[in-house]
Amino acid sequence: MRTASCACGQLKISCDGEPALVALCHCLDCQKRTGSTYGVAAFFERDKAAAEGTAGIYSRSAQSGRQVAFHFCAACGSSVFWEPEQKPEWIAVAVGCFADPTFPAPTRIAWEERRHPWVCLGGGLTD
């Protein structure tokens, strides 16, 4: 069991087992969401994830044109997990919210053409 939480600990999501996918995304929306140059998400089967706490929800269109519903802490504002309409059987969790340096590394990369040129990644990521 892995548990991710917001900065203040009020919003949590517990995920059973290993993620089905860990992906790093350089899209401009992930850059804005994280305030960094990319976002990293761990995807878990919906029935293996349970959230607790009070979440605000922000929905927007993804690059695919489909909706994504982001769940963020109503107290501290941290974006903890999201529900992609394109993959309704999955929940995506912000890897940083696990605060676990041993968390599995990303195996996929998306929107690499939006990568800031000074960001250097290794580990054999694919798009």
The first five atom37 places (N, CA, C, CB, O) and aatype in JSON, in Angstrom:
{
  "aatype": [12, 1, 16, 0, 15, 4, 0, 4, 7, 5, 10, 11, 9, 15, 4, 3, 7, 6, 14, 0, 10, 19, 0, 10, 4, 8, 4, 10, 3, 4, 5, 11, 1, 16, 7, 15, 16, 18, 7, 19, 0, 0, 13, 13, 6, 1, 3, 11, 0, 0, 0, 6, 7, 16, 0, 7, 9, 18, 15, 1, 15, 0, 5, 15, 7, 1, 5, 19, 0, 13, 8, 13, 4, 0, 0, 4, 7, 15, 15, 19, 13, 17, 6, 14, 6, 5, 11, 14, 6, 17, 9, 0, 19, 0, 19, 7, 4, 13, 0, 3, 14, 16, 13, 14, 0, 14, 16, 1, 9, 0, 17, 6, 6, 1, 1, 8, 14, 17, 19, 4, 10, 7, 7, 7, 10, 16, 3],
  "atom_mask": [
    [1, 1, 1, 1, 1],
    [1, 1, 1, 1, 1],
    [1, 1, 1, 1, 1],
    [1, 1, 1, 1, 1],
    [1, 1, 1, 1, 1],
    [1, 1, 1, 1, 1],
    [1, 1, 1, 1, 1],
    [1, 1, 1, 1, 1],
    [1, 1, 1, 0, 1],
    [1, 1, 1, 1, 1],
    [1, 1, 1, 1, 1],
    [1, 1, 1, 1, 1],
    [1, 1, 1, 1, 1],
    [1, 1, 1, 1, 1],
    [1, 1, 1, 1, 1],
    [1, 1, 1, 1, 1],
    [1, 1, 1, 0, 1],
    [1, 1, 1, 1, 1],
    [1, 1, 1, 1, 1],
    [1, 1, 1, 1, 1],
    [1, 1, 1, 1, 1],
    [1, 1, 1, 1, 1],
    [1, 1, 1, 1, 1],
    [1, 1, 1, 1, 1],
    [1, 1, 1, 1, 1],
    [1, 1, 1, 1, 1],
    [1, 1, 1, 1, 1],
    [1, 1, 1, 1, 1],
    [1, 1, 1, 1, 1],
    [1, 1, 1, 1, 1],
    [1, 1, 1, 1, 1],
    [1, 1, 1, 1, 1],
    [1, 1, 1, 1, 1],
    [1, 1, 1, 1, 1],
    [1, 1, 1, 0, 1],
    [1, 1, 1, 1, 1],
    [1, 1, 1, 1, 1],
    [1, 1, 1, 1, 1],
    [1, 1, 1, 0, 1],
    [1, 1, 1, 1, 1],
    [1, 1, 1, 1, 1],
    [1, 1, 1, 1, 1],
    [1, 1, 1, 1, 1],
    [1, 1, 1, 1, 1],
    [1, 1, 1, 1, 1],
    [1, 1, 1, 1, 1],
    [1, 1, 1, 1, 1],
    [1, 1, 1, 1, 1],
    [1, 1, 1, 1, 1],
    [1, 1, 1, 1, 1],
    [1, 1, 1, 1, 1],
    [1, 1, 1, 1, 1],
    [1, 1, 1, 0, 1],
    [1, 1, 1, 1, 1],
    [1, 1, 1, 1, 1],
    [1, 1, 1, 0, 1],
    [1, 1, 1, 1, 1],
    [1, 1, 1, 1, 1],
    [1, 1, 1, 1, 1],
    [1, 1, 1, 1, 1],
    [1, 1, 1, 1, 1],
    [1, 1, 1, 1, 1],
    [1, 1, 1, 1, 1],
    [1, 1, 1, 1, 1],
    [1, 1, 1, 0, 1],
    [1, 1, 1, 1, 1],
    [1, 1, 1, 1, 1],
    [1, 1, 1, 1, 1],
    [1, 1, 1, 1, 1],
    [1, 1, 1, 1, 1],
    [1, 1, 1, 1, 1],
    [1, 1, 1, 1, 1],
    [1, 1, 1, 1, 1],
    [1, 1, 1, 1, 1],
    [1, 1, 1, 1, 1],
    [1, 1, 1, 1, 1],
    [1, 1, 1, 0, 1],
    [1, 1, 1, 1, 1],
    [1, 1, 1, 1, 1],
    [1, 1, 1, 1, 1],
    [1, 1, 1, 1, 1],
    [1, 1, 1, 1, 1],
    [1, 1, 1, 1, 1],
    [1, 1, 1, 1, 1],
    [1, 1, 1, 1, 1],
    [1, 1, 1, 1, 1],
    [1, 1, 1, 1, 1],
    [1, 1, 1, 1, 1],
    [1, 1, 1, 1, 1],
    [1, 1, 1, 1, 1],
    [1, 1, 1, 1, 1],
    [1, 1, 1, 1, 1],
    [1, 1, 1, 1, 1],
    [1, 1, 1, 1, 1],
    [1, 1, 1, 1, 1],
    [1, 1, 1, 0, 1],
    [1, 1, 1, 1, 1],
    [1, 1, 1, 1, 1],
    [1, 1, 1, 1, 1],
    [1, 1, 1, 1, 1],
    [1, 1, 1, 1, 1],
    [1, 1, 1, 1, 1],
    [1, 1, 1, 1, 1],
    [1, 1, 1, 1, 1],
    [1, 1, 1, 1, 1],
    [1, 1, 1, 1, 1],
    [1, 1, 1, 1, 1],
    [1, 1, 1, 1, 1],
    [1, 1, 1, 1, 1],
    [1, 1, 1, 1, 1],
    [1, 1, 1, 1, 1],
    [1, 1, 1, 1, 1],
    [1, 1, 1, 1, 1],
    [1, 1, 1, 1, 1],
    [1, 1, 1, 1, 1],
    [1, 1, 1, 1, 1],
    [1, 1, 1, 1, 1],
    [1, 1, 1, 1, 1],
    [1, 1, 1, 1, 1],
    [1, 1, 1, 1, 1],
    [1, 1, 1, 1, 1],
    [1, 1, 1, 0, 1],
    [1, 1, 1, 0, 1],
    [1, 1, 1, 0, 1],
    [1, 1, 1, 1, 1],
    [1, 1, 1, 1, 1],
    [1, 1, 1, 1, 1]
  ],
  "atom_positions": [
    [[0.85, -1.18, 0.0], [0.0, 0.0, 0.0], [0.89, 1.23, 0.0], [-0.97, 0.01, 1.23], [1.83, 1.33, 0.78]],
    [[0.58, 2.17, -0.89], [1.3, 3.45, -0.95], [0.29, 4.56, -0.7], [2.03, 3.64, -2.33], [-0.84, 4.5, -1.18]],
    [[0.7, 5.59, 0.05], [-0.19, 6.71, 0.32], [0.48, 8.01, -0.11], [-0.56, 6.77, 1.82], [1.62, 8.3, 0.25]],
    [[-0.26, 8.78, -0.89], [0.17, 10.11, -1.32], [-0.68, 11.12, -0.58], [0.05, 10.28, -2.88], [-1.85, 10.87, -0.28]],
    [[-0.1, 12.28, -0.27], [-0.88, 13.31, 0.41], [-0.44, 14.69, -0.05], [-0.72, 13.19, 1.95], [0.61, 14.86, -0.66]],
    [[-1.29, 15.66, 0.26], [-0.99, 17.05, -0.03], [0.05, 17.56, 0.96], [-2.29, 17.92, 0.02], [0.5, 16.82, 1.84]],
    [[0.43, 18.82, 0.82], [1.45, 19.4, 1.69], [1.01, 19.44, 3.15], [1.79, 20.8, 1.23], [1.84, 19.27, 4.04]],
    [[-0.28, 19.67, 3.42], [-0.73, 19.76, 4.81], [-1.25, 18.43, 5.36], [-1.81, 20.8, 4.92], [-1.52, 18.32, 6.55]],
    [[-1.38, 17.41, 4.5], [-1.81, 16.08, 4.94], [-3.3, 15.88, 5.01], [0.0, 0.0, 0.0], [-3.75, 14.79, 5.38]],
    [[-4.1, 16.86, 4.67], [-5.55, 16.78, 4.76], [-6.14, 15.89, 3.67], [-6.15, 18.17, 4.7], [-7.1, 15.16, 3.93]],
    [[-5.61, 15.95, 2.44], [-6.1, 15.14, 1.31], [-5.11, 14.02, 1.04], [-6.32, 16.02, 0.04], [-3.92, 14.27, 0.82]],
    [[-5.61, 12.79, 1.05], [-4.75, 11.63, 0.84], [-5.4, 10.68, -0.15], [-4.47, 10.89, 2.18], [-6.62, 10.67, -0.33]],
    [[-4.55, 9.89, -0.8], [-5.05, 8.8, -1.62], [-4.13, 7.6, -1.38], [-5.1, 9.19, -3.14], [-2.91, 7.71, -1.5]],
    [[-4.73, 6.47, -1.04], [-3.98, 5.24, -0.8], [-4.17, 4.35, -2.01], [-4.45, 4.51, 0.5], [-5.28, 4.17, -2.51]],
    [[-3.06, 3.78, -2.48], [-3.07, 2.96, -3.69], [-2.48, 1.6, -3.37], [-2.27, 3.64, -4.84], [-1.38, 1.5, -2.81]],
    [[-3.21, 0.58, -3.72], [-2.81, -0.79, -3.45], [-1.97, -1.33, -4.6], [-4.04, -1.69, -3.22], [-2.4, -1.3, -5.75]],
    [[-0.79, -1.82, -4.29], [0.07, -2.42, -5.3], [0.95, -1.42, -6.01], [0.0, 0.0, 0.0], [1.06, -0.26, -5.62]],
    [[1.58, -1.89, -7.07], [2.49, -1.07, -7.86], [1.7, -0.32, -8.93], [3.6, -1.94, -8.5], [0.66, -0.8, -9.38]],
    [[2.19, 0.83, -9.35], [1.5, 1.55, -10.42], [1.55, 0.77, -11.73], [2.13, 2.94, -10.61], [2.52, 0.06, -12.01]],
    [[0.49, 0.91, -12.52], [0.46, 0.28, -13.84], [1.4, 1.0, -14.8], [-0.97, 0.28, -14.41], [1.92, 0.41, -15.75]],
    [[1.61, 2.29, -14.55], [2.46, 3.12, -15.4], [2.94, 4.31, -14.58], [1.71, 3.58, -16.68], [2.19, 4.86, -13.78]],
    [[4.19, 4.7, -14.8], [4.7, 5.96, -14.26], [5.2, 6.74, -15.48], [5.86, 5.73, -13.17], [6.07, 6.28, -16.22]],
    [[4.64, 7.94, -15.66], [4.95, 8.72, -16.85], [5.37, 10.14, -16.48], [3.74, 8.77, -17.79], [4.85, 10.73, -15.53]],
    [[6.3, 10.65, -17.25], [6.78, 12.02, -17.1], [6.23, 12.82, -18.27], [8.36, 12.1, -17.04], [6.33, 12.39, -19.42]],
    [[5.64, 13.98, -17.99], [5.01, 14.78, -19.04], [5.57, 16.19, -19.06], [3.49, 14.82, -18.85], [5.64, 16.87, -18.03]],
    [[5.97, 16.62, -20.25], [6.51, 17.97, -20.44], [5.47, 18.94, -21.01], [7.72, 17.91, -21.36], [5.83, 20.06, -21.36]],
    [[4.21, 18.55, -21.11], [3.22, 19.44, -21.72], [3.11, 20.74, -20.92], [1.83, 18.75, -21.82], [3.42, 20.78, -19.73]],
    [[2.66, 21.78, -21.58], [2.57, 23.08, -20.92], [1.56, 23.06, -19.78], [2.18, 24.15, -21.93], [1.74, 23.78, -18.8]],
    [[0.51, 22.26, -19.9], [-0.47, 22.17, -18.82], [0.14, 21.55, -17.57], [-1.68, 21.34, -19.26], [-0.13, 22.02, -16.46]],
    [[0.97, 20.52, -17.71], [1.64, 19.93, -16.54], [2.63, 20.92, -15.95], [2.35, 18.61, -16.93], [2.8, 20.99, -14.73]],
    [[3.29, 21.67, -16.8], [4.22, 22.68, -16.29], [3.47, 23.71, -15.44], [4.96, 23.38, -17.45], [3.95, 24.1, -14.37]],
    [[2.32, 24.13, -15.9], [1.53, 25.1, -15.13], [0.97, 24.47, -13.86], [0.38, 25.66, -15.98], [0.95, 25.12, -12.81]],
    [[0.52, 23.22, -13.95], [-0.06, 22.55, -12.77], [0.97, 22.39, -11.66], [-0.62, 21.19, -13.16], [0.65, 22.59, -10.49]],
    [[2.19, 22.02, -12.03], [3.21, 21.74, -11.02], [4.03, 22.97, -10.63], [4.13, 20.67, -11.51], [4.62, 23.0, -9.55]],
    [[4.07, 23.96, -11.5], [4.96, 25.09, -11.27], [6.4, 24.72, -11.54], [0.0, 0.0, 0.0], [7.32, 25.43, -11.12]],
    [[6.61, 23.62, -12.23], [7.93, 23.11, -12.56], [8.01, 22.94, -14.08], [8.23, 21.77, -11.82], [7.14, 23.42, -14.81]],
    [[9.04, 22.26, -14.55], [9.2, 22.09, -15.99], [8.56, 20.81, -16.53], [10.67, 22.09, -16.34], [8.56, 20.57, -17.74]],
    [[8.02, 20.0, -15.64], [7.31, 18.78, -16.05], [6.54, 18.23, -14.86], [8.3, 17.72, -16.61], [6.73, 18.66, -13.72]],
    [[5.67, 17.29, -15.14], [4.95, 16.58, -14.09], [5.22, 15.09, -14.21], [0.0, 0.0, 0.0], [5.5, 14.59, -15.3]],
    [[5.13, 14.38, -13.1], [5.31, 12.93, -13.11], [4.08, 12.31, -12.44], [6.64, 12.5, -12.38], [3.72, 12.68, -11.32]],
    [[3.46, 11.38, -13.14], [2.24, 10.76, -12.64], [2.39, 9.25, -12.56], [1.05, 11.12, -13.53], [3.01, 8.62, -13.42]],
    [[1.81, 8.69, -11.51], [1.72, 7.23, -11.37], [0.26, 6.87, -11.59], [2.24, 6.74, -9.94], [-0.64, 7.43, -10.96]],
    [[0.02, 5.94, -12.49], [-1.33, 5.52, -12.82], [-1.65, 4.21, -12.12], [-1.51, 5.38, -14.34], [-0.91, 3.22, -12.25]],
    [[-2.76, 4.22, -11.38], [-3.23, 3.04, -10.65], [-4.63, 2.68, -11.13], [-3.22, 3.29, -9.12], [-5.39, 3.55, -11.55]],
    [[-4.97, 1.41, -11.06], [-6.33, 1.0, -11.37], [-7.27, 1.67, -10.38], [-6.49, -0.55, -11.34], [-7.0, 1.68, -9.18]],
    [[-8.37, 2.22, -10.88], [-9.31, 2.97, -10.06], [-9.78, 2.18, -8.84], [-10.52, 3.38, -10.89], [-9.9, 2.74, -7.75]],
    [[-10.03, 0.9, -9.01], [-10.55, 0.1, -7.88], [-9.48, -0.23, -6.85], [-11.17, -1.18, -8.4], [-9.78, -0.86, -5.83]],
    [[-8.23, 0.18, -7.1], [-7.15, -0.05, -6.14], [-6.71, 1.25, -5.45], [-5.95, -0.69, -6.84], [-5.66, 1.3, -4.82]],
    [[-7.55, 2.29, -5.58], [-7.21, 3.59, -5.0], [-8.39, 4.11, -4.18], [-6.83, 4.61, -6.09], [-9.54, 4.01, -4.6]],
    [[-8.09, 4.66, -3.0], [-9.13, 5.22, -2.13], [-8.65, 6.57, -1.59], [-9.47, 4.25, -0.97], [-7.59, 6.67, -0.98]],
    [[-9.46, 7.59, -1.82], [-9.12, 8.94, -1.35], [-9.86, 9.27, -0.07], [-9.45, 9.98, -2.44], [-10.95, 8.76, 0.19]],
    [[-9.25, 10.14, 0.73], [-9.91, 10.66, 1.93], [-9.51, 12.11, 2.12], [-9.54, 9.81, 3.19], [-8.4, 12.51, 1.77]],
    [[-10.42, 12.89, 2.67], [-10.19, 14.31, 2.87], [-11.09, 15.12, 1.96], [0.0, 0.0, 0.0], [-11.87, 14.57, 1.18]],
    [[-10.98, 16.42, 2.07], [-11.8, 17.33, 1.29], [-11.01, 17.85, 0.09], [-12.31, 18.5, 2.15], [-9.94, 18.44, 0.25]],
    [[-11.55, 17.6, -1.09], [-10.87, 18.02, -2.31], [-11.69, 19.03, -3.07], [-10.57, 16.82, -3.19], [-12.92, 18.94, -3.13]],
    [[-11.01, 19.99, -3.64], [-11.59, 20.83, -4.66], [-11.33, 20.13, -5.98], [0.0, 0.0, 0.0], [-10.4, 19.33, -6.08]],
    [[-12.12, 20.43, -6.99], [-11.93, 19.8, -8.29], [-11.85, 20.88, -9.36], [-13.09, 18.79, -8.6], [-12.68, 21.79, -9.41]],
    [[-10.84, 20.75, -10.2], [-10.68, 21.63, -11.35], [-10.65, 20.76, -12.59], [-9.4, 22.51, -11.23], [-9.78, 19.9, -12.71]],
    [[-11.58, 20.97, -13.52], [-11.62, 20.2, -14.76], [-11.17, 21.08, -15.92], [-13.04, 19.64, -15.02], [-11.5, 22.26, -16.0]],
    [[-10.41, 20.46, -16.81], [-9.96, 21.16, -18.01], [-9.82, 20.16, -19.14], [-8.61, 21.9, -17.75], [-9.82, 18.95, -18.92]],
    [[-9.7, 20.68, -20.33], [-9.47, 19.83, -21.49], [-7.99, 19.48, -21.54], [-9.92, 20.53, -22.8], [-7.13, 20.34, -21.34]],
    [[-7.71, 18.22, -21.82], [-6.33, 17.77, -22.02], [-5.92, 18.07, -23.46], [-6.18, 16.23, -21.7], [-6.74, 18.51, -24.26]],
    [[-4.65, 17.84, -23.77], [-4.17, 18.03, -25.13], [-4.97, 17.17, -26.12], [-2.67, 17.69, -25.22], [-5.08, 17.51, -27.3]],
    [[-5.51, 16.04, -25.64], [-6.31, 15.14, -26.47], [-7.7, 15.7, -26.77], [-6.44, 13.79, -25.81], [-8.4, 15.21, -27.65]],
    [[-8.09, 16.74, -26.02], [-9.44, 17.29, -26.15], [-10.42, 16.71, -25.14], [0.0, 0.0, 0.0], [-11.53, 17.21, -24.99]],
    [[-10.01, 15.65, -24.45], [-10.86, 15.05, -23.43], [-10.65, 15.75, -22.09], [-10.57, 13.53, -23.29], [-9.64, 16.42, -21.89]],
    [[-11.6, 15.6, -21.18], [-11.54, 16.26, -19.88], [-10.65, 15.51, -18.89], [-12.95, 16.4, -19.3], [-10.52, 14.29, -18.95]],
    [[-10.05, 16.26, -18.0], [-9.29, 15.72, -16.88], [-9.78, 16.47, -15.64], [-7.71, 15.88, -17.08], [-9.82, 17.7, -15.63]],
    [[-10.15, 15.72, -14.6], [-10.62, 16.32, -13.34], [-9.51, 16.21, -12.31], [-11.93, 15.63, -12.83], [-9.17, 15.11, -11.87]],
    [[-8.95, 17.35, -11.91], [-7.87, 17.39, -10.94], [-8.44, 17.59, -9.55], [-6.87, 18.52, -11.28], [-9.28, 18.46, -9.33]],
    [[-7.98, 16.79, -8.6], [-8.39, 16.88, -7.21], [-7.26, 17.52, -6.42], [-8.77, 15.47, -6.62], [-6.14, 16.99, -6.39]],
    [[-7.55, 18.64, -5.8], [-6.54, 19.36, -5.05], [-7.04, 19.62, -3.63], [-6.18, 20.69, -5.75], [-8.25, 19.63, -3.39]],
    [[-6.12, 19.82, -2.72], [-6.47, 20.06, -1.32], [-7.15, 21.42, -1.19], [-5.23, 19.99, -0.41], [-6.64, 22.43, -1.67]],
    [[-8.32, 21.41, -0.53], [-9.06, 22.65, -0.3], [-8.33, 23.57, 0.69], [-10.47, 22.34, 0.21], [-8.6, 24.77, 0.72]],
    [[-7.42, 23.02, 1.49], [-6.72, 23.82, 2.5], [-5.39, 24.38, 1.97], [-6.45, 22.97, 3.75], [-5.16, 25.58, 2.07]],
    [[-4.53, 23.53, 1.4], [-3.2, 23.99, 0.99], [-3.04, 24.15, -0.52], [-2.17, 23.03, 1.5], [-2.06, 24.74, -0.97]],
    [[-3.97, 23.64, -1.31], [-3.93, 23.81, -2.75], [-3.13, 22.8, -3.53], [0.0, 0.0, 0.0], [-3.09, 22.87, -4.76]],
    [[-2.49, 21.84, -2.87], [-1.69, 20.84, -3.58], [-2.55, 19.99, -4.5], [-0.94, 19.95, -2.59], [-3.61, 19.51, -4.1]],
    [[-2.1, 19.81, -5.74], [-2.75, 18.92, -6.7], [-2.26, 17.5, -6.39], [-2.44, 19.33, -8.2], [-1.07, 17.22, -6.55]],
    [[-3.16, 16.61, -5.96], [-2.75, 15.29, -5.49], [-3.03, 14.19, -6.52], [-3.46, 14.96, -4.19], [-2.16, 13.36, -6.79]],
    [[-4.24, 14.18, -7.09], [-4.56, 13.15, -8.07], [-5.55, 13.68, -9.09], [-5.12, 11.9, -7.39], [-6.17, 14.73, -8.88]],
    [[-5.71, 12.94, -10.2], [-6.63, 13.37, -11.23], [-7.23, 12.17, -11.93], [-5.94, 14.29, -12.23], [-6.69, 11.06, -11.91]],
    [[-8.36, 12.44, -12.57], [-9.13, 11.42, -13.28], [-9.17, 11.79, -14.76], [-10.56, 11.28, -12.7], [-9.87, 12.73, -15.14]],
    [[-8.45, 11.05, -15.6], [-8.46, 11.34, -17.03], [-9.66, 10.67, -17.71], [-7.14, 10.86, -17.69], [-9.84, 9.45, -17.62]],
    [[-10.48, 11.47, -18.38], [-11.64, 10.94, -19.09], [-11.21, 9.91, -20.13], [-12.42, 12.07, -19.76], [-11.94, 8.95, -20.39]],
    [[-10.05, 10.1, -20.72], [-9.54, 9.19, -21.75], [-9.25, 7.79, -21.2], [-8.28, 9.78, -22.38], [-9.33, 6.81, -21.94]],
    [[-8.92, 7.7, -19.93], [-8.61, 6.42, -19.27], [-9.44, 6.3, -18.0], [-7.07, 6.3, -18.95], [-8.88, 6.39, -16.91]],
    [[-10.75, 6.11, -18.1], [-11.61, 6.13, -16.91], [-11.34, 5.02, -15.9], [-13.04, 6.05, -17.34], [-11.78, 5.1, -14.76]],
    [[-10.63, 3.99, -16.31], [-10.32, 2.9, -15.39], [-9.11, 3.2, -14.52], [-10.08, 1.61, -16.17], [-8.77, 2.41, -13.64]],
    [[-8.45, 4.34, -14.74], [-7.24, 4.7, -14.01], [-7.42, 5.98, -13.2], [-6.08, 4.85, -14.96], [-8.23, 6.84, -13.54]],
    [[-6.64, 6.07, -12.13], [-6.46, 7.29, -11.36], [-4.98, 7.65, -11.49], [-6.91, 7.12, -9.83], [-4.12, 6.79, -11.33]],
    [[-4.7, 8.9, -11.78], [-3.32, 9.37, -11.86], [-2.99, 10.1, -10.57], [-3.1, 10.3, -13.11], [-3.77, 10.93, -10.1]],
    [[-1.83, 9.79, -9.99], [-1.42, 10.4, -8.73], [-0.07, 11.1, -8.95], [-1.31, 9.33, -7.58], [0.83, 10.54, -9.57]],
    [[0.04, 12.32, -8.45], [1.29, 13.06, -8.55], [2.37, 12.32, -7.74], [1.12, 14.54, -8.04], [2.23, 12.15, -6.53]],
    [[3.42, 11.88, -8.42], [4.46, 11.08, -7.77], [5.09, 11.82, -6.6], [5.53, 10.7, -8.77], [5.41, 11.19, -5.59]],
    [[5.27, 13.13, -6.71], [5.86, 13.9, -5.61], [5.04, 13.85, -4.34], [0.0, 0.0, 0.0], [5.59, 14.02, -3.25]],
    [[3.74, 13.61, -4.46], [2.88, 13.54, -3.27], [3.1, 12.27, -2.46], [1.41, 13.63, -3.68], [2.67, 12.19, -1.31]],
    [[3.78, 11.29, -3.04], [4.14, 10.1, -2.26], [5.34, 10.41, -1.36], [4.47, 8.92, -3.2], [5.54, 9.73, -0.35]],
    [[6.13, 11.42, -1.71], [7.31, 11.82, -0.93], [8.17, 10.61, -0.6], [6.89, 12.54, 0.36], [8.57, 10.4, 0.55]],
    [[8.45, 9.81, -1.62], [9.19, 8.55, -1.46], [10.3, 8.49, -2.51], [8.24, 7.32, -1.58], [10.01, 8.2, -3.67]],
    [[11.55, 8.76, -2.13], [12.64, 8.72, -3.09], [12.86, 7.35, -3.73], [13.9, 9.16, -2.43], [13.55, 7.25, -4.74]],
    [[12.28, 6.29, -3.16], [12.43, 4.95, -3.74], [11.27, 4.61, -4.68], [12.52, 3.9, -2.62], [11.19, 3.49, -5.18]],
    [[10.36, 5.56, -4.92], [9.23, 5.31, -5.82], [9.77, 4.94, -7.2], [8.29, 6.56, -5.9], [10.79, 5.48, -7.63]],
    [[9.09, 4.03, -7.91], [9.57, 3.65, -9.25], [9.72, 4.84, -10.19], [8.62, 2.64, -9.87], [8.9, 5.76, -10.19]],
    [[10.78, 4.81, -10.96], [11.06, 5.88, -11.92], [10.09, 5.82, -13.1], [12.51, 5.79, -12.42], [9.51, 4.77, -13.38]],
    [[9.92, 6.93, -13.8], [9.08, 6.91, -15.0], [9.66, 5.97, -16.05], [8.93, 8.32, -15.57], [10.87, 5.82, -16.18]],
    [[8.77, 5.35, -16.79], [9.18, 4.5, -17.91], [8.69, 5.05, -19.24], [8.64, 3.08, -17.71], [9.07, 4.55, -20.3]],
    [[7.84, 6.09, -19.19], [7.32, 6.73, -20.39], [7.48, 8.24, -20.26], [5.82, 6.36, -20.62], [7.5, 8.79, -19.16]],
    [[7.6, 8.89, -21.4], [7.7, 10.34, -21.44], [6.72, 10.86, -22.48], [9.16, 10.8, -21.77], [6.52, 10.24, -23.52]],
    [[6.11, 11.99, -22.19], [5.14, 12.58, -23.11], [5.49, 14.04, -23.38], [3.7, 12.47, -22.54], [6.08, 14.72, -22.53]],
    [[5.14, 14.51, -24.54], [5.33, 15.9, -24.95], [6.78, 16.35, -24.81], [4.43, 16.8, -24.12], [7.07, 17.45, -24.34]],
    [[7.69, 15.48, -25.23], [9.1, 15.8, -25.12], [9.47, 17.05, -25.93], [9.94, 14.62, -25.58], [10.45, 17.73, -25.6]],
    [[8.72, 17.36, -26.97], [9.01, 18.55, -27.75], [8.79, 19.84, -26.95], [8.14, 18.57, -29.01], [9.23, 20.91, -27.36]],
    [[8.11, 19.74, -25.8], [7.9, 20.9, -24.92], [8.92, 20.95, -23.78], [6.48, 20.87, -24.34], [8.86, 21.83, -22.92]],
    [[9.85, 20.0, -23.78], [10.87, 19.94, -22.73], [11.75, 21.18, -22.79], [11.74, 18.66, -22.87], [12.16, 21.61, -23.87]],
    [[12.04, 21.74, -21.63], [12.99, 22.85, -21.57], [14.36, 22.29, -21.94], [13.0, 23.52, -20.13], [14.73, 21.23, -21.46]],
    [[15.11, 22.96, -22.78], [16.36, 22.39, -23.29], [17.4, 22.09, -22.22], [16.95, 23.31, -24.29], [18.3, 21.28, -22.46]],
    [[17.32, 22.72, -21.07], [18.3, 22.48, -20.01], [17.92, 21.31, -19.11], [18.46, 23.72, -19.17], [18.69, 20.94, -18.22]],
    [[16.73, 20.71, -19.32], [16.33, 19.55, -18.52], [16.94, 18.3, -19.14], [14.76, 19.42, -18.44], [16.66, 17.97, -20.29]],
    [[17.78, 17.62, -18.37], [18.45, 16.41, -18.83], [17.95, 15.23, -18.04], [19.99, 16.54, -18.7], [18.05, 15.2, -16.82]],
    [[17.41, 14.25, -18.74], [16.86, 13.06, -18.1], [17.58, 11.83, -18.6], [15.35, 12.94, -18.36], [18.05, 11.8, -19.74]],
    [[17.68, 10.84, -17.76], [18.27, 9.57, -18.17], [17.28, 8.46, -17.9], [0.0, 0.0, 0.0], [16.09, 8.71, -17.71]],
    [[17.76, 7.26, -17.88], [16.92, 6.13, -17.48], [16.17, 5.46, -18.61], [0.0, 0.0, 0.0], [15.32, 4.61, -18.33]],
    [[16.44, 5.78, -19.86], [15.81, 5.08, -20.96], [14.33, 5.36, -21.13], [0.0, 0.0, 0.0], [13.58, 4.46, -21.5]],
    [[13.89, 6.58, -20.88], [12.48, 6.93, -21.05], [12.1, 6.9, -22.52], [12.2, 8.31, -20.47], [12.91, 7.23, -23.38]],
    [[10.87, 6.49, -22.8], [10.37, 6.46, -24.17], [9.13, 7.33, -24.27], [10.05, 5.01, -24.61], [8.5, 7.65, -23.27]],
    [[8.8, 7.71, -25.49], [7.57, 8.5, -25.67], [6.44, 7.69, -26.23], [7.84, 9.68, -26.58], [5.34, 8.21, -26.44]]
  ]
}
